[in-house]
Amino acid sequence: MSTIALIVAAGRGQRFGGALPKQYQLLAGRPILAWTLAAFARHPRVDGVRAVIHPDDRDLYDRAAAGLDLLEPVAGGRERQDSALNGLESLAGLGATKVLIHDGARPFPPAGVIAGVIDALDGQPGAIPALPVTDTLKRGADGLIGTTVPRAGLYRAQTPQGFRYAEILAAHRAAAGQALTDDAAVAEAAGLAVALVPGHEENVKVTTPEDLRQAELRLGAQSEVRVGSGYDVHRFGPGDQVWLCGLSVPHDQGLLGHSDADVGIHALVDAILGALGQGDIGQHFPPSDPKWKGAASHLFLRHACDLAAAAGARLLHLDVTIICERPKVGPHREAMRARLAEICGLPLARVSVKATTTEGLGFTGRREGIAAQATATLSLPAP
């Protein structure tokens, strides 16, 4: 792993407010940190991604990291500088020659900016993305302008800030206990040259609720909506329950299938895979593979959701219609909605479960089996 990204996400986000640290606040239905992690996990020139998190946040982190191929996270320290040093120390032995250190609350680092920082490290021991200051700057006191600050040569620093691993590790060790504002300042204190590479206005840091609102608007302008559909059928057989939408429903028969034959979830999986252009459930979980015999179908649905997350997609809405004469779905509808929402990490309002009959017609009318159809609406980054 020659190039590793460290995502520093151990802070408490006190300026943001709220019960959750800001990196775990929801941005378009996913934690901010999930967007950040995915940006680096998908980048072709980043060999590994490790988050530095608060020890109390492991459950929150696991939900944000679901579906992504990441290194095991490490615990942060009291200050950001302590967290960065902990992360750097944890990379020893992984073969890293370059390291990118990025704020967990910067969810939209453009791929070109990441590549630019990596390239700059071939010529200098450090590099940061930055934007020249274009606004007139004033120094004030007591609500009054004191003086105008010349803006020539001033830049707004962003992350990821990149460094040659051995040199930034030594610099952080030497600066331990200081309150330097970013990793470039640590490098400067050690006398390391740090190159400036072009940053990007999209590479925003979420600090306040207004920043989060602006990020939501940005996502809406840069995404496309896709709708996938799914359909599945299973016949009745011996048994005393059927699995529907992740719920065991008592019945005088069971449903036959290689897995638990949850017809509702199977239709949903196909709908999500369809919206992603990722084939169908049989390609991902072949009935010929004995390891899926009797498997719980929520595993299939979680897999589809993880594929969506890895593609940078977010689930907007799931809608399932169960088609059968018996058992009655109505008494279990809300529990089914809640279970699907839990599996997919969605608010309950984004999940719909309905039921209908075929008025005695066809195989469902003859009570030979159950059918289900589903639609999944996803938002994906525009190509």
Sequence and secondary structure as in RCSB ss.txt:
>XXXX:A:sequence
MSTIALIVAAGRGQRFGGALPKQYQLLAGRPILAWTLAAFARHPRVDGVRAVIHPDDRDLYDRAAAGLDLLEPVA
GGRERQDSALNGLESLAGLGATKVLIHDGARPFPPAGVIAGVIDALDGQPGAIPALPVTDTLKRGADGLIGTTVP
RAGLYRAQTPQGFRYAEILAAHRAAAGQALTDDAAVAEAAGLAVALVPGHEENVKVTTPEDLRQAELRLGAQSEV
RVGSGYDVHRFGPGDQVWLCGLSVPHDQGLLGHSDADVGIHALVDAILGALGQGDIGQHFPPSDPKWKGAASHLF
LRHACDLAAAAGARLLHLDVTIICERPKVGPHREAMRARLAEICGLPLARVSVKATTTEGLGFTGRREGIAAQAT
ATLSLPAP
>XXXX:A:secstr
  EEEEEEE    TTT SSS GGGSEETTEEHHHHHHHHHHT TT  EEEEEE GGGHHHHHHHHTT      EE
  SSHHHHHHHHHHHTTTTT SEEEEEETT     HHHHHHHHHHTTTSSEEEEEEE  S EEEEETTEEEEEE 
 TT EEE S EEEEHHHHHHHHHHTTT   SSHHHHHHHTT  EEEEE  TT     SHHHHHHHHHHHHHTEEE
EEEEEEEEEEEES SEEEETTEEEE SSEE  SS   HHHHHHHHHHHHHHT   HHHHS TT GGGTT  THHH
HHHHHHHHHHTT EEEEEEEEEE SSS  GGGHHHHHHHHHHHHT  GGGEEEEEE  TT HHHHTTSEEEEEEE
EEEEEE  
